[in-house]
Amino acid sequence: MTRKLKEILIRRIFFLFACVSILILGLIVTFLFREGIPIFRVVSVKEFLLGSEWYPTFDPPAFGIWPLIVGSFIVTSFSTLIAVPLGVLSAVYISEIAPRPVKEIAKPVIELLAGLPSVVLGFFGMVVLAPWLQDTFDLPTGLNIVNASLMLALMAIPTISSIAEDALYAVPREFKEASYALGATKSETILKVIVPSALSGISTAVILGMARAIGETMVVLMVAGGAAAIPESLFDSVRPMPASIAAEMGEAPFRSDHYHALFATGIVLFLLTLAFNLIADYVSHKFRETGSGTL
Amino acid sequence: MALQTSMRWRYFKEGVFFGLVRLSAFLLTAALGGLLLYIFVNGLGVLSWDFLTLPPTDSMTKGGIMPAILGTLYLTTGAILVALPLGIVSAVYLTEYAKQGPLVRVIRVGVNCLAGVPSIVFGLFGLGLFVVFLQFGSCILSGALTLGILILPTIIGASEEALKAVPQTFREASLALGVSKWQTIVRIVLPNALPGILTGSILGIGRAAGETAPVMFTAAAFYTAKLPSSIFDEVMALPFHIYVLATAGTHIEATRPIQFGTILVLVGLVLGVDLIAIVIRSTMRKRKRW
């Protein structure tokens, strides 16, 4: 009897611990809203989201984060355009084409590079890429959308490549063999059989890569240039949301409107990445690869 | 004839496609390899015993980075102490106890969502909860708790993988001998899953050591004259040190060598730690008895 009781007790305790993740998500929401909501006594939600002027330290201040949202979306879109082809193609290379020794080295190396601290990429963009862009294209500053997108892409590629490679690897061998047996070439097999079968995993990789890019702070803080205006060209500076929060939080007086506005920006960022992750989760469950058994 | 040209066309397409694939793999290797090489070449000349063991002097333009190394060590250790127990117990519940159903699904989605929360949002959360609400102030404790929560999903994920990899027959054999479920977990499942869990935790350490945004508002100081004496003191941290030297202050060019040296130390630390994890995992896979 005591043994049974102990088992039940342990089970209950473990259950409580497992709920900690949910609890933390709840706490994140609670505290973001607790510190962020007061700004909406000063501006309406619509003005805050769509207002095109972000002058938090002016008198009177303007709290419109539309330029920051646009900045985030532009650098994320461009980095995705660069990172997805490179990431997926290099995953195809590792999984399908590379000779065995290369494969065995490349896989852990990519995983290793996914762990590269983002401040390092930001630094590289600032010290190497920015002066080069400035000289080559004769720009007023090398800290701009192009630079930020390239550095974000470099950061997202290992993530995309690593998850996409897992998805490609998981495609059953029979699929490949059946395709070869029908006389398809290797590239036809890859493009028409393997990649489509792994599509849900590849989509998950892309969405997670984008989520990582939109939430990334240090790269955009250091190389996006920091201009809170709607950009007119790719060589303009922008101020994505994470950069704005990180750069200004230190100077915003405690519990001032500015402070609350930065937390509210954090809410927007949190909800955006949450949406990305829920979509990724949905895609990976809804369109899960069918195994060879269901063929 | 028609067949021949069509075959030739197909092989031509094959060549183009393979060329593209090889090119992208090469570009990627060149970009990331070049970046690492650049850091290594520029940083190596700065490294010395003094650089690693002395505090900064002359308003940060000379001296070493010892307080930042120590600070990163404190924060990372604290983070792992928070995340490891929570993560392992969560993973044990999810794999060993939970019946598949809506509740477990909700917990899983929650873990995934937590993994995707941007690091700056963790920073805001840490500021709102630990620094402001619980009044810890900006200190090691706040920073370590924030980082611990940040790496929790990594640890849960890795531990789950490791637990799932333990063959079901091991559990059945133990239960068949009349051993209780709890004892089976402690004596049979966990020891066999340990290498995997270890790998995950080490990867978590690497992640925590490299993060800048979460510690900006919760723990990191631009400069502290003395080393921290309790968990309620502010600390310097390697990533924050790099950011501050590279962007703020009046000596950006003068401190460039120090920046390169700090970057090399940080990259060496993070990649070194990750490498250990990967080596452990691959040797364990080879030695697996089942």
Interface residues (C-beta under 8 A of the other chain):
Chain A: R3 K6 E7 I10 R11 F14 F15 F17 A18 C19 V20 S21 I22 I24 L25 L27 I28 F31 L32 R34 E35 P85 L86 L89 S90 V92 Y93 I94 I97 A98 A106 P108 E111 L112 L113 G115 L116 P117 S118 V119 V120 L121 G122 F123 F124 M126 V127 V128 L154 I157 P158 S161 T185 K186 S187 E188 I190 L191 L208 A211 R212 I214 G215 E216 T217 M218 L221 M222 P242 I245 A246 M249 G250 F254 L262 F263 G266 L269 F270 T273 L274 F276 N277 L278 A280 D281
Chain B: R10 Y11 K13 E14 F17 F18 L20 V21 R22 S24 A25 L27 L28 A31 L32 L35 Y38 I39 L86 V89 S90 V92 Y93 L94 Y97 A98 V106 I107 V109 G110 V111 N112 C113 L114 A115 G116 V117 P118 S119 I120 V121 F122 G123 L124 F125 L127 G128 L129 V132 F133 I149 L152 P153 I156 S180 K181 W182 L203 G206 R207 A209 G210 E211 T212 A213 M216 F217 P239 I242 Y243 A246 T247 R256 Q259 I263 L266 V267 V270 L271 D274 L275 I278 S282
